[in-house]
């Protein structure tokens, strides 16, 4: 992974984390507002319910007596008083009401669930005067004692005037509601509101998750430093032929014979070749990627055809990105270019990384299968640095080459050498051609030869060279035993390939392969 993509993905993670924090804060604030609103509504409704005392008693099944003007003027009958006692005890037991009091027109208490208060004339209160004037009144006393329990829980007093048919106020009905019950109902309403908001937010986040992921990926692409500027420059480079290839040879460690070359893309800027780490990350997820891939294929196949005409018989490896593997038209485009340049699929290898395959395995599978059916070798690049290497090889039986990442090859530590030995043995046990990248010293090349690794690639053998320099390198080596390309009188001949048969490695020619079918 290059530095640009690492920067983009780091910014994406920051964006997602910040967005998640903001979303959680918004959800929390919304839940708090809704909870408080529902609590306020519940408290108001409780006050209104307490104010409508007659209806409130009716809702609990109380058989409320007929409080006529004459009944209040001459005092309640024992039967009416007993009936009110039954109602008061019931609602007090259920925690719905704390006290019921009935006042006559003169302000005398005609009935009270607290019997000691009956017949008394307490000091007139403002709310009582308002009720006697014909107004329904509610008043909260947070420190008042609950008459039913004797605890200082606070009460909500609701006073409702008793009005005759002629519209004359002849008394007041006062109902005291414990604030504890109101607070409990308010808390339940608040909790319901919070849960409703959180549940709705969770459902919305679940529904929006796919869109959010796509947005995050697009943001990652846009956050690659200078992406738009780079895309414009690469588009101009493609139009003016400034995208070029360099080639790095792959040799057999034992015989030192050249088997193939890897084509590496470069961008010529101000007379110098710029590596792909400067532009490829910006191009991979854009509409320019198919054009860049076509350019690389055209250059590589044209050079391969040129070498074939000169009698130089080697393979050419080309790298594909995750965007290429998701393009269903890629196999048809490759087939057309093979015909255009007059080369066969057996002369070409395409390299893909595990990371590119994992981007979308289901889309990559048919594309790789179609490419393999053309006779093109498929190499699993950077083996050992991706995820679930063995399971991917098992699930995609189209690979014919395994490229061990340079981190396992160039490291001279004993543990890395053990990993290298295991990887070479693993690849050969599957019948794959094993290529070791990053060979930078003779000791490593000797070790690879001892391990019977098929091919080696690295700066010890050659740096990536431009086409003309690569051609000279292939044709002007000191002798055939030291890094020389094999020549063939036939332009369609194929270099010898090591093929594992029954656990042994032998060398057979391409013509012999064709005779064996």
N, C-alpha and C positions, 0 to 999 in steps of 0.2 A: 504494500500500500504506500503510495507516494505521499509527500508532505502536504500537497494541496488537498488531497482527499481526506487526510487526517484532520486538517484544519476545518474543512467543511463539515465533517462528521462531528467534530468537537463543538462547533457552533450549533449544529442541529441538536445535539444533546442539551446544550445550554438553553436553546430556544424551547425545547420540549419541557425541560425542568421549570423554566420561568413561566411558561404557559400553564403548566399543571398547578404551580403555586397560585398564579392569578385566578385560575378557575376555581381552585379550592377556596380561596378567599371570597370570591364572588358567591359561590354556593353557600358558604358559611354565613355571609352577610345576608343573603336572601332568606336562608332558613331562619336566621335570627329575627329579621323583619317580619316574616310571615308568622313565626311563632308568637312574637309580641302582639302582632295585630290580632291573631286569633284569640290570644289571652285577653286582650282588651275587649274584644267583641263578646267573649264569654262572660267577662266580669260585668259588662254593660247589660247583657241579657239576664244575668242573675239578678242585677238590681231591678231591672224591669219586671222580672218574674216575681221578685219579692214585693214590688210595688202593687202588683195586681194580686193582692192577697187572697181574695175570694177564689179566683181562678186557680191560684196555686194550691189552696186547700182542696179544691175540687179534683186536681190532678192526682192527689194521693188518696182519693176515695173518701174524703171526709164528707159526712152528711151535715153540711153547715146549717145551723138553725136560722129561722126567719127573723132577722133583726129589724123589727118594725119600730117606728118612733115611740109607740106606746110601750113596747117591751123595754126599751132603754129608759124611758121616763119613769116607769114603775119598778125597774129592776128585772133582771133575767129570772125566769122561773127555774126551780131546781132541776127540772128535766133538761132545759136548754143549757144550763150551766154544766150538768153532767155530760151532756153530749159534747160540749166544747172541751171538757177535761179529757174525754176519750180521744178526740182529735189531737189535742196538744201532746198527750203522752205518746201517741203513735208517731207523730212527726218528730218529736224530740228523740224517741228511740232510734228512728231512722237517720237522725242527724240532719234532717232537712230544715227544721226550724228550732229556734231556741226558746221563743216565748210568743204568746198571743195576748194582746191586751185590747179591750174595747172601752172607749171613752164616750161619755155622753156630751150633750151640747154645752154643758157648763164646765167641762174639763174634769169631771169626776170619773175615776176608773170603775166601770161597771163590772168588768170581768178581767181577770188576769190568771194565767197559768201559775203564777206565783201568788198564792192565796193571800199572803200578808199584804199585798198591795191593793186588794179590792177595797173599794169605798174610800180610798185616800184621794187627796187632791194635791198632787205634786206641783211644784212651781212650773208655771207655764213655760214651755220651750218655744223657740221660734218656729220649729217644724210643726209642732202641735197647733200653734196659732194659724199657720198656713193651711194645714189640713182642715181645720174648722172653717177656714175661709173658702174651702172647696177645691183645694189643690192637692194632687198626689205628690208626696214628698219622700225622698230617700236620703238617708244620712248614715255615713260610715263612722263608727267609733272603734278605732283600732285597739284601744287600751281598755275597753269596757269588759266587764265580767260576763261570761256566758251564764245566764240564769239557770240553765238546765244542768251544767256541769260544775259551775263555780270557778272555772278556770278563766284566766285573763287571755282569752283567744280573740277578742274583738268581735263585734256584731255589726250587721247591716240592718238598720231600722228602716222599715217601709211603712208609711202612714197613708191610708186611703180614706177619704171622706165617705160617710154613709149619707146618701142623698135620697129624699122622699120622692114620690111621684110628682110632687109639685115643684121639685127642684130645690127644696130646702135642706140644708145640711143639719142633721140631727145627731150626729155622732162621728166617731173616728175609729177605724180598725187599724191597729198597729201590729205588725208582724216583725219579729227580730230573726234574722238569718245569720247563723254563725259564719264568720269570715273563713274559718277553717274549711268549711265545705266549698265556699266560693274559691278559695285559693287552690283547693284540690282540683276542682273543675277547671280552673284557669290553667293549672300545670298540665292537666291532661290535654287540654286544647292546644297548649304550646307544643307539647311533645308530638301530638298528631300533626301539627303544622310543619315542624322540623322534619319529621319522618317523611311526610309527603313531598317536601322539597328535595330532600336527599334522595329518595327513591326515584323521583322524576329526573333529577340530575344524573343519577347513575344510569338510568335507561337511555337518556339522551346521549351521554358519553359513549355508551355501548353502540348505539346506532351511528354515531358520528366517528367512531374509531377508524374505520377504513378510509374515510375522507381525510381524517387527521393524519394518518400515516402517509397518504399520498401527498398531502400538503407539506409534511415534514421533509419528505424526499425531494420535492421540488425546491423547497427552501435550501436544502443541502446543496443542490446543484447551483442555485443562484448565489450561495455564499462562498463558493470557491473563489478565492481572491482573483479579481480581474477576469472573471469568466466571460462576460459579454465582450470585453475587449479582445480576449484570446480567441473567442469564436469568430469574430470578424476577421482577425488576422489569419487564422487557419483557413477560413473560407477563401481569402485572397491567395493564400499559399497554394491551395488546391487548384485554383483557377490558373495560376501562373507556374505550376509545376515545381514549387519549392519544397514539396514533400518528397523525400528521397529515402532510399534504403541503404543500410550498411549490412555487412555479412560477417558472421563469426563462425569459423569452421568447427566441426565435430569430428574427432579422430578415434580410431580404435586404440586403446591404451597400450596393447601389446605390440601390434604390428606398426603402429604410428601411421596407418593409412587413413586418408580422409574419406569419410562416409557421407557427410552432408554439411550443410551450412544453415544457420538460423538467420532469417531476414529480420532486421531490427529497424523500426521506423525512426526517421530523423527529420527535423525541420531546418532548412537552410535559412539563416538570418544573418544578414550583413557578412556573407561569405563564410560563416561558421555553421557547423551542424549542431543543432540543439536537441537534447535528449527528450524522450517522451514524458519525463516527469514534469516538464515545463508546460505541457499543453494537453496531454492525453486525458487527464482527469476531467478537464472542462469539456472535452469533446465527447466522451463516452456516452453520456446520457442525453446528447443533443441529436438533432436531425442530421448533423454533419457526419456522424459515425459511419453510416453505410457508405458515404462518399469516400471517407478516409480508408475504409476497409477495401473498397474497390480499387483505390489507388495503390494500396500496398499489394494486393493480389496481382494487378496488372504489371507492376514493376518486377515483382518476384518471378512471375511466370515468364515474362519477357526475358529476364536475365537467365532463367533456367533454360529457355529455348536457345538463347545465344550460346550458353556453355555446351549444350548438346550439339549444336552445329560445329563447335570447336573440338568436339570429341571428349569433353570433360563430363563424366557421368557421375553426378552426385544428386542427392536429395536436397530440397529446399523446405525449410520449416517456416511457417507463418503463424503469428499469434492472433487469436480471436478474443474479443472482449465479451462480457456478459450481455451487452446490447446486441452483439452479433448473434449470440446463441438464442436470443428471443426473436430473431428475424426469420420468419418462415420462408422468405424468398432467397435466403443466403445459398442454399444448395443449388438452386437453379442458376444463380449468378456465377457460382464457382464453376459449374458445368459449362456454361457459355464461355467463360474465360479460358478454360482448358482447351476447348475447341478452337477458340480464337488464336491462341498461341501455339497450338499444335503439340501439346504435351499431355501426358496421361496422369491419372490420379495417383498411380504408383510412384510417381516422382515427387509427390508433395506430402508434407506432413503439416497438420494444423495443431497448434498447441493451445490448450485451455487450462485455466487454473481451477482448483476446487472451489475457490470463492466465486468465480464466474458461474460455475454450474449451480451452486447453491442459491444464487439469486432467484432462479426459478427453474427447478429441476424438471418440472413437467413440460415446460416450453423447450428446454434444452434437449431433452431426450429425442424427440422426432428429428430435430435439426442435426444432431450428431449422428443419428442412425442413417439419415439420408446421405450425409457426407461420407460415412464409412462405406456405404454401398457403392460409391464411385471408385473404391480402391484406395482412397486417401487414408493414410495413417493418422490416428488421433493420439496425441501425447497429452498426458496429465502432467501439467507443469507445476513447479514449486511443490513437489510432493513432500509431505511432512509438515507443511506450514498451515494447511487448511483444517477442515473438521471432518471427522468420520471417514478417513481416507479409505479404509478397507470396505466399509459399507457402500461407499460411492463406486468403488471398482466393481463390487458385486452387483450393484443395481444398474450399472451402465457397462455392459460387456462389449463396448466398442473400442476400448483403448488398446493400442498396440505398442505404446511407448510410455515409459515412466521417467520423468525428469526429476532427479533428486535436487532439492534446493541447495544453493551454495552455502547456506549456513551450516549444513551438515558435512559439506565437502571441504571447505577452506579451514574449518576449525580443527586444530591439531590436537585438541584434548582427547584423552583416551576414551571418554564416554561418547563423544561425537563420533569417533572412529567405530565404536561398537554399534551406534545407531546406523552409520553408513553401511557397515557390513550386513546388518539385518535388513536394511532397505534393498540393497542389491540382491540379496538372497530372496527376499519377498517378491521383488519384481520378476526375477528369473523363474521362480517357482510358478508364476502365473503365465509364463511364456511371453513376457513382455520384453521389448528392447529397453535396456536401462541406460540412461544418460546422466552423467554426473556433471553439474554446472559448477563454475567457480574454481577450476583447477589452476592454481597459481604457483605451484612448485613441483619439482621432479619427484619428491618423496610421495606426494599425493598421487601423481600419475602412476608411480610404481605400485602403490597400494591398490589402486583401481585395477591395474593389470593382474595383480595377484588375486583380487576378488572376482576376476572374470567379468568385470563390468564391461558392457558392450561399447559404450562411447564416452568420451570425455570432452569437455568444452571449458575454455577459460583463457585468461590472459597469458598463461604459460605457452599455450599453443599459438594464440594470436589475438590481438585486440580486434574489435569490429572494424572492418575495412570497407571502403567504398568499392563499387563494382570493379573498376579498372584495377585497383590495387589487389582486390580479392582474386581477380583472374591471374594476375602476375604471381601471386602467392601460390595459387593452385598449380601453376605450370612451371615454376622456376625454382623448386626446392632442390637442395644439393643432391639428394639421391632418393630413390624410391622407398627406402626404408625409413626416411625421416620426413614425416609430414608431407607426403606427396599425394596428389590426386591421381586416381587411376584413370587411364585412358582406354578407350575402346574403339575399335574400328567401326563399330556400328553405333549410330546415334540413338538407337533404341535399346541398347544393352543396359543392364542394371548392375550396380556394384554388388559385390558379394555381401551376403547378410548372414549374421550368426543366428541360427535357429535352433532352439532347444528341442532335442528329440530324445525321449526316454531318459531324461535326466542328463544326457551328455550333450556337449556343444560341438557341432561340426560346421564346416564352412561349405556352402553350396552356392553355385552361380545362379543368376536370375533365369538363365535358360533352363537349367536343371529344375528350378522351381516350376516353370511353365510346363515342362514335360511331366512332372509329378501331379500337375493339376492343383 
